[in-house]
Amino acid sequence: MNTDILEGKWKQTKGEIKAKWGKLTDDEIDVAKGNTEKFLGIMQEKYGMERDEAQKELDKITR
């Protein structure tokens, strides 16, 4: 996912992220604020995902 696209869709994507990954707090989601790399790092930390797996999951929601 292109970072510019994620930043542009952030508000709509944020709700989908909260629904899918309930372990993430609002603060953690806000820290990422459309920054793909930060978001993937949080996903790796919270869910123990590999980076590629986290990227695939993010891509599923942002399509």
GUFI-209364 format. One record per residue: residue number from 0; residue in three letters; x, y, z of N, C-alpha, C in turn. Coordinates in steps of 0.001 Angstrom, whole numbers, always signed. Each point is the difference from the previous one (the first is absolute). Layout:
<vovexs>
- NUM  ALA  X  Y  Z  X  Y  Z  X  Y  Z;
...
</vovexs>
This chain:
<vovexs>
- 0  MET  +843  -1172  +0  -843  +1172  +0  +884  +1229  +0;
- 1  ASN  -332  +916  -825  +697  +1269  -92  -308  +832  +1247;
- 2  THR  +1024  +557  +612  -168  +786  +1220  -942  +1180  -217;
- 3  ASP  +85  +661  -1164  -876  +1137  -279  -1468  -419  -17;
- 4  ILE  -270  -1170  -567  -1373  -496  -50  -491  -294  +1410;
- 5  LEU  +836  -648  +805  -395  -320  +1369  -264  +1274  +790;
- 6  GLU  +847  +992  -150  -217  +1261  +711  -1315  +640  -425;
- 7  GLY  -320  -64  -1267  -1222  +595  -499  -1253  -723  +477;
- 8  LYS  +91  -1294  +180  -1146  -809  +411  +0  -262  +1501;
- 9  TRP  +860  +690  +743  +240  -368  +1392  -1260  -18  +856;
- 10  LYS  -834  +1011  -82  -1181  +55  +870  -931  -1177  -247;
- 11  GLN  -215  -331  -1252  -881  -1116  -302  +676  -1324  +365;
- 12  THR  +1276  -93  -219  +732  -1232  +297  +116  -228  +1502;
- 13  LYS  +108  +1068  +771  +149  -109  +1448  -1146  -792  +627;
- 14  GLY  -1215  +257  -434  -1145  -732  +528  +71  -1482  -325;
- 15  GLU  +438  -316  -1198  +134  -1401  -392  +1112  -685  +796;
- 16  ILE  +1062  +728  +268  +1111  -541  +786  -474  -332  +1414;
- 17  LYS  -746  +926  +596  -500  -218  +1366  -922  -1211  +56;
- 18  ALA  -814  -174  -1026  -930  -1131  -22  +730  -1327  -168;
- 19  LYS  +1022  -22  -821  +706  -1245  -299  +1025  -369  +1067;
- 20  TRP  +732  +970  +501  +1078  -266  +952  -300  +692  +1324;
- 21  GLY  -835  -613  +790  -468  +569  +1251  +1060  +213  +1063;
- 22  LYS  +1141  -657  -120  +1063  +180  +991  +669  +1363  -119;
- 23  LEU  -154  +644  -1151  +640  +1294  -202  -802  +1097  +687;
- 24  THR  +700  +840  +735  -667  +1120  +666  -137  +1169  -976;
- 25  ASP  -873  +932  +342  -140  +1203  -817  +1329  +746  -90;
- 26  ASP  +715  +36  +1111  +1295  +697  +10  +988  -652  -968;
- 27  GLU  +39  -1319  -12  +922  -691  -915  -375  +257  -1450;
- 28  ILE  -1278  -3  -266  -447  +263  -1365  +310  +1442  -374;
- 29  ASP  -216  +926  +931  +276  +1412  -266  +1484  +269  -210;
- 30  VAL  +856  -754  +674  +1443  +170  -179  +380  -268  -1453;
- 31  ALA  -618  -1002  -594  +309  -342  -1387  -512  +1068  -963;
- 32  LYS  -1191  +542  +236  -620  +1050  -829  +324  -114  -1482;
- 33  GLY  -210  -1154  -555  +210  -179  -1431  +1409  -374  -385;
- 34  ASN  +899  -56  +958  +1378  -390  -290  +83  -1526  -29;
- 35  THR  +150  -540  -1176  -10  -1443  -189  +1060  -700  +847;
- 36  GLU  +1209  +512  -2  +1091  -657  +730  -279  -45  +1501;
- 37  LYS  -479  +1096  +557  -323  +15  +1429  -1116  -979  +301;
- 38  PHE  -1020  -10  -861  -1123  -899  +223  +453  -1461  -55;
- 39  LEU  +811  -335  -978  +473  -1381  -116  +826  -391  +1220;
- 40  GLY  +787  +920  +519  +783  -275  +1209  -892  -289  +1198;
- 41  ILE  -1069  +766  +140  -943  -216  +1097  -670  -1362  -156;
- 42  MET  -387  -342  -1225  -632  -1305  -256  +954  -1146  +344;
- 43  GLN  +1249  +152  -364  +986  -1033  +297  +144  -172  +1511;
- 44  GLU  +49  +1105  +708  +176  -38  +1449  -1221  -588  +711;
- 45  LYS  -1191  +492  -349  -1224  -411  +705  -464  -1400  -347;
- 46  TYR  +159  -388  -1265  -550  -1262  -459  +1060  -1038  -353;
- 47  GLY  +1277  +356  +120  +1072  -949  -291  +54  -406  -1465;
- 48  MET  -443  +887  -874  -2  -284  -1438  +1361  +302  -603;
- 49  GLU  +302  -702  -1062  +1144  +370  -827  -415  +1236  -789;
- 50  ARG  +971  +771  -457  -300  +1233  -723  -851  -276  -1238;
- 51  ASP  +368  -1023  -771  -760  -311  -1220  -1449  -357  +305;
- 52  GLU  -206  -745  +1075  -1357  -380  +393  -806  +1239  +393;
- 53  ALA  +621  +883  +778  -672  +1233  +409  -341  +854  -1225;
- 54  GLN  +910  +61  -966  -246  +770  -1229  -1185  -575  -763;
- 55  LYS  -67  -1317  -107  -1118  -636  -706  -1325  +295  +690;
- 56  GLU  -15  -40  +1330  -1224  +292  +740  -432  +1450  -192;
- 57  LEU  +967  +915  +24  -320  +1407  -218  -520  +213  -1415;
- 58  ASP  +609  -652  -959  -436  +129  -1388  -1442  -481  -179;
- 59  LYS  -386  -1035  +748  -1368  -507  -100  -1017  +1071  +382;
- 60  ILE  +302  +791  +1029  -965  +1000  +447  +25  +1239  -871;
- 61  THR  +1131  +295  -590  +109  +1266  -734  -301  -135  -1486;
- 62  ARG  -411  -1149  -442  -348  -167  -1415  -1247  +743  -338;
</vovexs>
